[in-house]
Amino acid sequence: MTRPIGTVLAAIVLSGATLLSCSHKDIECPGSEMRDIDVRFGWAKAPEASPEGMTLMFYPLGSYEKVWRFDIAGAEGGVVEIPTGTYRMIAFNNDDGAVRISDTQSYENMTASARNIDEGVFSSTGMLYRAEVEYLEVTPCGVEYITAEGSRKDCRKSIVRALPDSVCTVYDLRVSDIKGIERVKKAYATLSGTTSTLRLGTMTSETHDDSLYAPFGISVSDSLMNASTDAFTPTSPGGRYTLTLVVTRTDGKSFSKSFEVTEQVVNSSSPRHVLIEIEGLEIPENDTPGSDVGDIDVIVDGWTTIEIDLEYNVTT
């Protein structure tokens, strides 16, 4: 069947207009048209992760000022509706109750903070995961974005792929060859040199001497003490790490002892999972222990008799 020449010309004009609109890379019209985009997370960088939900923050890169936030269930991702335009996207898991996320309306100021227990003492952070797409263009024809590795993706199906990674470090503590362990009623530890806050947008933090309450309870068995904690990974190198061990004897008296563990932390074979080992420790038998108590392979201060002001949730 032969079509009228006018119908054919009209189809060509419409087809050309569509192609031109899809090839235009400078579209910036947030609010003028809503589009569905499919954000999908891959967990190759953090295979142990299984968050119950993720938060997506879209920060406009143009003159449009509105920040878009979406909370989605599960770890795989989901479809969200957002206006056409250019954005920077930050994603993080929203199931970490130990961390407070604040100032989310500003990319530069968005901050993750550990819970404060007492002056200079902060709780374990749990595990916080973050992903960023530094440039995302949403158009009527799909999406174009730059991955974390710097490659450019152009997807007409409006699929955006992101790879979350941990922004926290797991610190495992192992104290072995302990003499007088039968005198221990309970124990806990703090780790200084970590950071209690992290800017999630710019990924900046300061290493400082705030103590992080290390284990929620050191397990004591035979001649061993074991514990684990999580803390934000400092982004400023050169910090000093000090582990302070606090033990309460069965007679109720408490003692503390500090260990310089910087070398163990910075030289760990796994920067996101650090093992701190203390070998050869003697629990003081007298009320005024000497500075030579213990025989360990780190710089050691002597035991100090202390009064415990905080009632930590520790177990034996």
Helices and strands as residue ranges (DSSP letters): H 5-23, E 34-41, E 53-60, E 68-73, E 77-83, E 85-93, E 99-102, E 111-114, E 116-118, E 121-122, E 129-139, E 142-146, E 152-155, E 159-162, E 165-166, E 168-179, G 181-183, E 184-192, E 197-199, E 211-213, E 219-221, E 224-232, E 242-249, E 254-260, H 262-266, E 273-282, E 304-306
